[in-house]
Amino acid sequence: MPALPRNPQEDAFFQSEFTHAAGGVRLTSHSEGFIGLWRTLVGKKRFPFQYLTDAGETLQEFVASRNER
């Protein structure tokens, strides 16, 4: 079977640190986990902030730590 053409946008999304738990990090407090959160988001205009978990750092700190590498 021939390989499907690559999509740079999809590659960037699925290879990012925001689409999967690396090292057992808990991404959401949703009772059905990460997939349940995505299901909850279908058709919503607002993100359900109650499902966010504490990352232990701000977004600015996260970005700065990546820039230091």
N, CA, C and O atoms as CSV, one atom per row, in Angstrom:
chain,resi,resn,atom,element,x,y,z
A,1,MET,N,N,0.852,-1.173,0.000
A,1,MET,CA,C,0.000,0.000,0.000
A,1,MET,C,C,0.900,1.238,0.000
A,1,MET,O,O,1.821,1.330,0.811
A,2,PRO,N,N,0.641,2.190,-0.903
A,2,PRO,CA,C,1.476,3.393,-0.962
A,2,PRO,C,C,1.256,4.273,0.268
A,2,PRO,O,O,0.165,4.313,0.837
A,3,ALA,N,N,2.309,4.972,0.660
A,3,ALA,CA,C,2.222,5.875,1.807
A,3,ALA,C,C,1.363,7.088,1.451
A,3,ALA,O,O,1.377,7.572,0.319
A,4,LEU,N,N,0.623,7.560,2.437
A,4,LEU,CA,C,-0.180,8.765,2.234
A,4,LEU,C,C,0.738,9.985,2.203
A,4,LEU,O,O,1.793,9.984,2.837
A,5,PRO,N,N,0.343,11.025,1.469
A,5,PRO,CA,C,1.169,12.241,1.457
A,5,PRO,C,C,1.246,12.852,2.862
A,5,PRO,O,O,0.275,12.807,3.617
A,6,ARG,N,N,2.385,13.412,3.200
A,6,ARG,CA,C,2.595,14.027,4.506
A,6,ARG,C,C,1.941,15.407,4.526
A,6,ARG,O,O,1.922,16.115,3.520
A,7,ASN,N,N,1.413,15.767,5.675
A,7,ASN,CA,C,0.815,17.079,5.863
A,7,ASN,C,C,1.612,17.786,6.957
A,7,ASN,O,O,1.550,17.370,8.114
A,8,PRO,N,N,2.358,18.839,6.627
A,8,PRO,CA,C,3.207,19.495,7.627
A,8,PRO,C,C,2.428,20.021,8.833
A,8,PRO,O,O,2.933,19.988,9.955
A,9,GLN,N,N,1.213,20.502,8.614
A,9,GLN,CA,C,0.411,21.013,9.727
A,9,GLN,C,C,0.021,19.886,10.678
A,9,GLN,O,O,0.103,20.041,11.896
A,10,GLU,N,N,-0.400,18.762,10.127
A,10,GLU,CA,C,-0.750,17.623,10.973
A,10,GLU,C,C,0.475,17.090,11.693
A,10,GLU,O,O,0.397,16.753,12.874
A,11,ASP,N,N,1.592,17.007,11.009
A,11,ASP,CA,C,2.829,16.551,11.645
A,11,ASP,C,C,3.182,17.446,12.823
A,11,ASP,O,O,3.501,16.953,13.905
A,12,ALA,N,N,3.128,18.754,12.622
A,12,ALA,CA,C,3.467,19.697,13.691
A,12,ALA,C,C,2.520,19.533,14.873
A,12,ALA,O,O,2.957,19.562,16.024
A,13,PHE,N,N,1.236,19.363,14.604
A,13,PHE,CA,C,0.253,19.205,15.676
A,13,PHE,C,C,0.505,17.932,16.470
A,13,PHE,O,O,0.611,17.977,17.696
A,14,PHE,N,N,0.600,16.809,15.789
A,14,PHE,CA,C,0.705,15.532,16.487
A,14,PHE,C,C,2.078,15.278,17.098
A,14,PHE,O,O,2.216,14.407,17.958
A,15,GLN,N,N,3.084,16.015,16.674
A,15,GLN,CA,C,4.415,15.865,17.254
A,15,GLN,C,C,4.704,16.911,18.324
A,15,GLN,O,O,5.796,16.935,18.893
A,16,SER,N,N,3.729,17.774,18.597
A,16,SER,CA,C,3.955,18.822,19.594
A,16,SER,C,C,3.835,18.258,21.009
A,16,SER,O,O,3.322,17.158,21.213
A,17,GLU,N,N,4.305,19.012,21.954
A,17,GLU,CA,C,4.246,18.593,23.354
A,17,GLU,C,C,2.858,18.778,23.942
A,17,GLU,O,O,2.620,18.403,25.090
A,18,PHE,N,N,1.942,19.349,23.178
A,18,PHE,CA,C,0.617,19.650,23.709
A,18,PHE,C,C,-0.434,18.624,23.325
A,18,PHE,O,O,-1.575,18.735,23.772
A,19,THR,N,N,-0.100,17.637,22.520
A,19,THR,CA,C,-1.112,16.692,22.059
A,19,THR,C,C,-1.000,15.308,22.673
A,19,THR,O,O,-1.829,14.440,22.400
A,20,HIS,N,N,0.007,15.092,23.493
A,20,HIS,CA,C,0.137,13.790,24.127
A,20,HIS,C,C,0.889,13.946,25.442
A,20,HIS,O,O,1.680,14.872,25.623
A,21,ALA,N,N,0.627,13.034,26.336
A,21,ALA,CA,C,1.296,13.077,27.639
A,21,ALA,C,C,2.664,12.436,27.518
A,21,ALA,O,O,2.781,11.254,27.193
A,22,ALA,N,N,3.682,13.208,27.777
A,22,ALA,CA,C,5.045,12.685,27.759
A,22,ALA,C,C,5.489,12.435,29.196
A,22,ALA,O,O,5.393,13.323,30.043
A,23,GLY,N,N,5.965,11.253,29.461
A,23,GLY,CA,C,6.459,10.959,30.798
A,23,GLY,C,C,5.366,10.819,31.838
A,23,GLY,O,O,5.609,11.051,33.023
A,24,GLY,N,N,4.181,10.447,31.423
A,24,GLY,CA,C,3.103,10.220,32.386
A,24,GLY,C,C,2.505,11.484,32.961
A,24,GLY,O,O,1.905,11.443,34.035
A,25,VAL,N,N,2.650,12.600,32.281
A,25,VAL,CA,C,2.085,13.858,32.747
A,25,VAL,C,C,0.580,13.820,32.573
A,25,VAL,O,O,0.080,13.420,31.522
A,26,ARG,N,N,-0.132,14.231,33.589
A,26,ARG,CA,C,-1.590,14.273,33.494
A,26,ARG,C,C,-2.008,15.574,32.820
A,26,ARG,O,O,-1.730,16.656,33.338
A,27,LEU,N,N,-2.665,15.483,31.683
A,27,LEU,CA,C,-3.026,16.658,30.898
A,27,LEU,C,C,-4.345,17.285,31.297
A,27,LEU,O,O,-4.549,18.479,31.079
A,28,THR,N,N,-5.242,16.510,31.877
A,28,THR,CA,C,-6.576,17.008,32.173
A,28,THR,C,C,-7.154,16.313,33.394
A,28,THR,O,O,-6.766,15.196,33.735
A,29,SER,N,N,-8.082,16.990,34.043
A,29,SER,CA,C,-8.782,16.374,35.166
A,29,SER,C,C,-10.131,15.792,34.723
A,29,SER,O,O,-10.923,15.359,35.560
A,30,HIS,N,N,-10.387,15.780,33.434
A,30,HIS,CA,C,-11.631,15.226,32.900
A,30,HIS,C,C,-11.748,13.769,33.337
A,30,HIS,O,O,-10.768,13.026,33.296
A,31,SER,N,N,-12.923,13.367,33.749
A,31,SER,CA,C,-13.124,12.001,34.264
A,31,SER,C,C,-12.826,10.923,33.212
A,31,SER,O,O,-12.517,9.786,33.568
A,32,GLU,N,N,-12.915,11.265,31.936
A,32,GLU,CA,C,-12.622,10.313,30.858
A,32,GLU,C,C,-11.257,10.567,30.230
A,32,GLU,O,O,-10.965,10.049,29.152
A,33,GLY,N,N,-10.417,11.361,30.897
A,33,GLY,CA,C,-9.066,11.605,30.437
A,33,GLY,C,C,-8.995,12.513,29.222
A,33,GLY,O,O,-9.927,13.251,28.904
A,34,PHE,N,N,-7.852,12.427,28.559
A,34,PHE,CA,C,-7.546,13.286,27.422
A,34,PHE,C,C,-8.562,13.135,26.293
A,34,PHE,O,O,-9.020,14.128,25.727
A,35,ILE,N,N,-8.912,11.890,25.968
A,35,ILE,CA,C,-9.880,11.648,24.882
A,35,ILE,C,C,-11.253,12.178,25.273
A,35,ILE,O,O,-11.955,12.751,24.440
A,36,GLY,N,N,-11.640,11.996,26.518
A,36,GLY,CA,C,-12.918,12.530,26.989
A,36,GLY,C,C,-12.977,14.039,26.883
A,36,GLY,O,O,-14.016,14.608,26.546
A,37,LEU,N,N,-11.857,14.688,27.172
A,37,LEU,CA,C,-11.803,16.139,27.036
A,37,LEU,C,C,-12.043,16.540,25.585
A,37,LEU,O,O,-12.818,17.456,25.312
A,38,TRP,N,N,-11.377,15.853,24.653
A,38,TRP,CA,C,-11.589,16.160,23.238
A,38,TRP,C,C,-13.046,15.952,22.847
A,38,TRP,O,O,-13.600,16.740,22.081
A,39,ARG,N,N,-13.667,14.909,23.362
A,39,ARG,CA,C,-15.088,14.675,23.049
A,39,ARG,C,C,-15.956,15.808,23.595
A,39,ARG,O,O,-16.916,16.229,22.949
A,40,THR,N,N,-15.614,16.295,24.783
A,40,THR,CA,C,-16.355,17.394,25.395
A,40,THR,C,C,-16.231,18.669,24.562
A,40,THR,O,O,-17.148,19.490,24.534
A,41,LEU,N,N,-15.100,18.830,23.889
A,41,LEU,CA,C,-14.849,20.050,23.114
A,41,LEU,C,C,-15.631,20.119,21.804
A,41,LEU,O,O,-15.790,21.202,21.241
A,42,VAL,N,N,-16.114,18.994,21.318
A,42,VAL,CA,C,-16.820,18.978,20.031
A,42,VAL,C,C,-18.035,19.911,20.104
A,42,VAL,O,O,-18.903,19.760,20.963
A,43,GLY,N,N,-18.071,20.867,19.188
A,43,GLY,CA,C,-19.196,21.780,19.075
A,43,GLY,C,C,-19.199,22.920,20.083
A,43,GLY,O,O,-20.108,23.749,20.064
A,44,LYS,N,N,-18.212,22.983,20.955
A,44,LYS,CA,C,-18.160,24.041,21.971
A,44,LYS,C,C,-17.479,25.279,21.407
A,44,LYS,O,O,-16.580,25.182,20.572
A,45,LYS,N,N,-17.914,26.432,21.868
A,45,LYS,CA,C,-17.281,27.684,21.478
A,45,LYS,C,C,-16.297,28.151,22.540
A,45,LYS,O,O,-15.459,29.014,22.278
A,46,ARG,N,N,-16.394,27.590,23.727
A,46,ARG,CA,C,-15.514,27.968,24.827
A,46,ARG,C,C,-14.839,26.722,25.389
A,46,ARG,O,O,-15.432,25.645,25.446
A,47,PHE,N,N,-13.589,26.894,25.801
A,47,PHE,CA,C,-12.856,25.785,26.409
A,47,PHE,C,C,-13.329,25.591,27.845
A,47,PHE,O,O,-13.457,26.573,28.575
A,48,PRO,N,N,-13.595,24.346,28.279
A,48,PRO,CA,C,-14.022,24.094,29.666
A,48,PRO,C,C,-12.821,24.134,30.627
A,48,PRO,O,O,-12.200,23.107,30.902
A,49,PHE,N,N,-12.513,25.321,31.123
A,49,PHE,CA,C,-11.312,25.526,31.935
A,49,PHE,C,C,-11.261,24.671,33.198
A,49,PHE,O,O,-10.184,24.451,33.750
A,50,GLN,N,N,-12.403,24.192,33.656
A,50,GLN,CA,C,-12.403,23.380,34.878
A,50,GLN,C,C,-11.619,22.081,34.714
A,50,GLN,O,O,-11.285,21.434,35.706
A,51,TYR,N,N,-11.324,21.693,33.477
A,51,TYR,CA,C,-10.586,20.451,33.243
A,51,TYR,C,C,-9.072,20.641,33.120
A,51,TYR,O,O,-8.341,19.668,32.932
A,52,LEU,N,N,-8.602,21.870,33.223
A,52,LEU,CA,C,-7.157,22.108,33.165
A,52,LEU,C,C,-6.496,21.598,34.443
A,52,LEU,O,O,-7.088,21.646,35.521
A,53,THR,N,N,-5.283,21.117,34.314
A,53,THR,CA,C,-4.513,20.697,35.489
A,53,THR,C,C,-3.367,21.680,35.698
A,53,THR,O,O,-2.963,22.389,34.776
A,54,ASP,N,N,-2.856,21.711,36.908
A,54,ASP,CA,C,-1.761,22.614,37.239
A,54,ASP,C,C,-0.464,22.061,36.660
A,54,ASP,O,O,-0.035,20.966,37.022
A,55,ALA,N,N,0.151,22.812,35.769
A,55,ALA,CA,C,1.393,22.375,35.131
A,55,ALA,C,C,2.619,22.691,35.982
A,55,ALA,O,O,3.719,22.226,35.684
A,56,GLY,N,N,2.438,23.463,37.018
A,56,GLY,CA,C,3.562,23.801,37.874
A,56,GLY,C,C,4.442,24.904,37.317
A,56,GLY,O,O,5.474,25.235,37.900
A,57,GLU,N,N,4.036,25.478,36.183
A,57,GLU,CA,C,4.762,26.601,35.598
A,57,GLU,C,C,3.807,27.382,34.713
A,57,GLU,O,O,2.794,26.852,34.256
A,58,THR,N,N,4.133,28.635,34.478
A,58,THR,CA,C,3.320,29.455,33.589
A,58,THR,C,C,3.690,29.152,32.141
A,58,THR,O,O,4.716,28.528,31.873
A,59,LEU,N,N,2.860,29.591,31.224
A,59,LEU,CA,C,3.173,29.415,29.806
A,59,LEU,C,C,4.466,30.154,29.467
A,59,LEU,O,O,5.283,29.650,28.697
A,60,GLN,N,N,4.653,31.332,30.031
A,60,GLN,CA,C,5.879,32.094,29.786
A,60,GLN,C,C,7.110,31.314,30.268
A,60,GLN,O,O,8.127,31.284,29.576
A,61,GLU,N,N,7.027,30.693,31.433
A,61,GLU,CA,C,8.140,29.889,31.947
A,61,GLU,C,C,8.413,28.677,31.046
A,61,GLU,O,O,9.566,28.336,30.785
A,62,PHE,N,N,7.365,28.051,30.589
A,62,PHE,CA,C,7.501,26.892,29.693
A,62,PHE,C,C,8.234,27.288,28.408
A,62,PHE,O,O,9.184,26.624,27.995
A,63,VAL,N,N,7.784,28.362,27.793
A,63,VAL,CA,C,8.389,28.820,26.532
A,63,VAL,C,C,9.835,29.222,26.769
A,63,VAL,O,O,10.709,28.885,25.970
A,64,ALA,N,N,10.100,29.939,27.856
A,64,ALA,CA,C,11.464,30.369,28.149
A,64,ALA,C,C,12.387,29.172,28.348
A,64,ALA,O,O,13.531,29.193,27.895
A,65,SER,N,N,11.902,28.132,29.019
A,65,SER,CA,C,12.754,26.958,29.263
A,65,SER,C,C,13.066,26.237,27.958
A,65,SER,O,O,14.134,25.637,27.839
A,66,ARG,N,N,12.179,26.276,26.990
A,66,ARG,CA,C,12.418,25.640,25.686
A,66,ARG,C,C,13.413,26.458,24.868
A,66,ARG,O,O,14.185,25.907,24.083
A,67,ASN,N,N,13.387,27.764,25.056
A,67,ASN,CA,C,14.301,28.644,24.315
A,67,ASN,C,C,15.726,28.536,24.843
A,67,ASN,O,O,16.673,28.886,24.139
A,68,GLU,N,N,15.890,28.057,26.066
A,68,GLU,CA,C,17.205,27.927,26.659
A,68,GLU,C,C,17.961,26.700,26.155
A,68,GLU,O,O,19.169,26.590,26.367
A,69,ARG,N,N,17.286,25.806,25.509
A,69,ARG,CA,C,17.918,24.576,25.014
A,69,ARG,C,C,18.758,24.813,23.800
A,69,ARG,O,O,19.353,23.876,23.268
